[in-house]
Amino acid sequence: MIYHYTYESRVPVSPQVAWEWITSVEGISKEMSPLLRMTAPKGVKKLRM
């Protein structure tokens, strides 16, 4: 049996602010904690897409 789940959240920020958070090393680490931890070389604060 296969289950599918959909989660939806409304956040009170602009898409640009949300994108800045979800592509930052700090944001990824905090959102994935405690399952994962993202590390990066010193000085890297953001992922480039």
MIROLUM-886812 format. One record per atom (N, C-alpha, C): atom name; chain; residue number from 0; residue in one letter; x, y, z. Coordinates in Angstrom, 3 decimals. Layout:
BEGIN
atom / chain / n / res / east / north / up
CA / A / NUM / A / X / Y / Z
...
END
This chain:
BEGIN
atom / chain / n / res / east / north / up
N / A / 0 / M / 0.839 / -1.172 / 0.000
CA / A / 0 / M / 0.000 / 0.000 / 0.000
C / A / 0 / M / 0.889 / 1.243 / 0.000
N / A / 1 / I / 0.566 / 2.201 / -0.820
CA / A / 1 / I / 1.336 / 3.442 / -0.920
C / A / 1 / I / 0.493 / 4.587 / -0.366
N / A / 2 / Y / 1.119 / 5.387 / 0.478
CA / A / 2 / Y / 0.465 / 6.566 / 1.024
C / A / 2 / Y / 1.132 / 7.808 / 0.466
N / A / 3 / H / 0.362 / 8.814 / 0.185
CA / A / 3 / H / 0.882 / 10.101 / -0.273
C / A / 3 / H / 0.388 / 11.182 / 0.684
N / A / 4 / Y / 1.284 / 12.040 / 1.076
CA / A / 4 / Y / 0.938 / 13.135 / 1.971
C / A / 4 / Y / 1.302 / 14.450 / 1.309
N / A / 5 / T / 0.485 / 15.428 / 1.533
CA / A / 5 / T / 0.775 / 16.773 / 1.053
C / A / 5 / T / 0.677 / 17.716 / 2.241
N / A / 6 / Y / 1.691 / 18.524 / 2.408
CA / A / 6 / Y / 1.710 / 19.513 / 3.478
C / A / 6 / Y / 1.762 / 20.892 / 2.853
N / A / 7 / E / 1.055 / 21.800 / 3.431
CA / A / 7 / E / 1.015 / 23.160 / 2.914
C / A / 7 / E / 1.058 / 24.113 / 4.092
N / A / 8 / S / 1.863 / 25.146 / 3.947
CA / A / 8 / S / 1.972 / 26.152 / 5.000
C / A / 8 / S / 1.890 / 27.535 / 4.377
N / A / 9 / R / 1.341 / 28.426 / 5.111
CA / A / 9 / R / 1.334 / 29.830 / 4.692
C / A / 9 / R / 2.307 / 30.574 / 5.587
N / A / 10 / V / 3.204 / 31.282 / 4.972
CA / A / 10 / V / 4.187 / 32.036 / 5.736
C / A / 10 / V / 4.019 / 33.516 / 5.429
N / A / 11 / P / 4.104 / 34.350 / 6.449
CA / A / 11 / P / 3.843 / 35.775 / 6.269
C / A / 11 / P / 5.059 / 36.562 / 5.762
N / A / 12 / V / 5.732 / 36.042 / 4.733
CA / A / 12 / V / 6.869 / 36.744 / 4.146
C / A / 12 / V / 6.741 / 36.689 / 2.623
N / A / 13 / S / 7.485 / 37.536 / 1.966
CA / A / 13 / S / 7.466 / 37.557 / 0.505
C / A / 13 / S / 8.191 / 36.322 / -0.045
N / A / 14 / P / 7.914 / 35.939 / -1.282
CA / A / 14 / P / 8.652 / 34.823 / -1.883
C / A / 14 / P / 10.166 / 35.053 / -1.881
N / A / 15 / Q / 10.594 / 36.278 / -2.071
CA / A / 15 / Q / 12.042 / 36.572 / -2.076
C / A / 15 / Q / 12.666 / 36.306 / -0.710
N / A / 16 / V / 12.014 / 36.732 / 0.348
CA / A / 16 / V / 12.529 / 36.495 / 1.705
C / A / 16 / V / 12.550 / 34.993 / 2.006
N / A / 17 / A / 11.487 / 34.286 / 1.611
CA / A / 17 / A / 11.448 / 32.841 / 1.826
C / A / 17 / A / 12.575 / 32.159 / 1.055
N / A / 18 / W / 12.825 / 32.560 / -0.192
CA / A / 18 / W / 13.892 / 31.961 / -1.003
C / A / 18 / W / 15.261 / 32.211 / -0.376
N / A / 19 / E / 15.476 / 33.410 / 0.134
CA / A / 19 / E / 16.752 / 33.716 / 0.798
C / A / 19 / E / 16.983 / 32.773 / 1.979
N / A / 20 / W / 15.932 / 32.490 / 2.737
CA / A / 20 / W / 16.054 / 31.613 / 3.902
C / A / 20 / W / 16.304 / 30.168 / 3.483
N / A / 21 / I / 15.541 / 29.661 / 2.507
CA / A / 21 / I / 15.667 / 28.250 / 2.165
C / A / 21 / I / 16.921 / 27.937 / 1.360
N / A / 22 / T / 17.588 / 28.946 / 0.841
CA / A / 22 / T / 18.852 / 28.704 / 0.136
C / A / 22 / T / 20.062 / 29.108 / 0.965
N / A / 23 / S / 19.838 / 29.481 / 2.221
CA / A / 23 / S / 20.970 / 29.819 / 3.083
C / A / 23 / S / 21.422 / 28.582 / 3.848
N / A / 24 / V / 22.694 / 28.507 / 4.150
CA / A / 24 / V / 23.235 / 27.382 / 4.920
C / A / 24 / V / 22.551 / 27.326 / 6.287
N / A / 25 / E / 22.373 / 28.466 / 6.914
CA / A / 25 / E / 21.702 / 28.502 / 8.223
C / A / 25 / E / 20.265 / 27.996 / 8.119
N / A / 26 / G / 19.548 / 28.448 / 7.108
CA / A / 26 / G / 18.155 / 28.029 / 6.936
C / A / 26 / G / 18.026 / 26.536 / 6.710
N / A / 27 / I / 18.880 / 25.988 / 5.844
CA / A / 27 / I / 18.837 / 24.552 / 5.569
C / A / 27 / I / 19.153 / 23.773 / 6.838
N / A / 28 / S / 20.168 / 24.179 / 7.566
CA / A / 28 / S / 20.534 / 23.480 / 8.803
C / A / 28 / S / 19.404 / 23.514 / 9.814
N / A / 29 / K / 18.776 / 24.658 / 9.987
CA / A / 29 / K / 17.697 / 24.768 / 10.980
C / A / 29 / K / 16.457 / 24.000 / 10.556
N / A / 30 / E / 16.126 / 24.019 / 9.276
CA / A / 30 / E / 14.933 / 23.314 / 8.810
C / A / 30 / E / 15.103 / 21.802 / 8.857
N / A / 31 / M / 16.294 / 21.297 / 8.658
CA / A / 31 / M / 16.530 / 19.856 / 8.614
C / A / 31 / M / 16.926 / 19.266 / 9.969
N / A / 32 / S / 17.185 / 20.112 / 10.943
CA / A / 32 / S / 17.577 / 19.668 / 12.272
C / A / 32 / S / 16.404 / 18.953 / 12.934
N / A / 33 / P / 16.583 / 17.940 / 13.673
CA / A / 33 / P / 17.808 / 17.284 / 14.109
C / A / 33 / P / 18.226 / 16.121 / 13.207
N / A / 34 / L / 17.555 / 15.922 / 12.074
CA / A / 34 / L / 17.879 / 14.781 / 11.213
C / A / 34 / L / 19.179 / 14.968 / 10.444
N / A / 35 / L / 19.400 / 16.163 / 9.950
CA / A / 35 / L / 20.578 / 16.463 / 9.156
C / A / 35 / L / 21.201 / 17.760 / 9.623
N / A / 36 / R / 22.455 / 17.935 / 9.284
CA / A / 36 / R / 23.133 / 19.193 / 9.564
C / A / 36 / R / 23.926 / 19.553 / 8.315
N / A / 37 / M / 23.763 / 20.760 / 7.850
CA / A / 37 / M / 24.495 / 21.185 / 6.672
C / A / 37 / M / 25.709 / 21.984 / 7.100
N / A / 38 / T / 26.845 / 21.634 / 6.545
CA / A / 38 / T / 28.058 / 22.391 / 6.801
C / A / 38 / T / 28.559 / 22.947 / 5.482
N / A / 39 / A / 29.377 / 23.960 / 5.571
CA / A / 39 / A / 29.943 / 24.587 / 4.380
C / A / 39 / A / 31.284 / 25.203 / 4.761
N / A / 40 / P / 32.144 / 25.435 / 3.777
CA / A / 40 / P / 33.414 / 26.097 / 4.070
C / A / 40 / P / 33.173 / 27.483 / 4.674
N / A / 41 / K / 34.126 / 27.945 / 5.471
CA / A / 41 / K / 34.006 / 29.284 / 6.070
C / A / 41 / K / 33.733 / 30.314 / 4.980
N / A / 42 / G / 32.859 / 31.216 / 5.277
CA / A / 42 / G / 32.537 / 32.286 / 4.343
C / A / 42 / G / 31.378 / 31.973 / 3.413
N / A / 43 / V / 31.001 / 30.706 / 3.279
CA / A / 43 / V / 29.862 / 30.350 / 2.432
C / A / 43 / V / 28.603 / 30.483 / 3.271
N / A / 44 / K / 27.736 / 31.364 / 2.870
CA / A / 44 / K / 26.504 / 31.627 / 3.620
C / A / 44 / K / 25.266 / 31.211 / 2.839
N / A / 45 / K / 25.402 / 31.060 / 1.518
CA / A / 45 / K / 24.242 / 30.879 / 0.655
C / A / 45 / K / 24.580 / 29.937 / -0.485
N / A / 46 / L / 23.600 / 29.151 / -0.900
CA / A / 46 / L / 23.746 / 28.308 / -2.078
C / A / 46 / L / 23.411 / 29.145 / -3.305
N / A / 47 / R / 24.115 / 28.936 / -4.362
CA / A / 47 / R / 23.807 / 29.654 / -5.606
C / A / 47 / R / 23.068 / 28.721 / -6.544
N / A / 48 / M / 21.972 / 29.210 / -7.054
CA / A / 48 / M / 21.153 / 28.400 / -7.964
C / A / 48 / M / 21.230 / 28.950 / -9.360
END
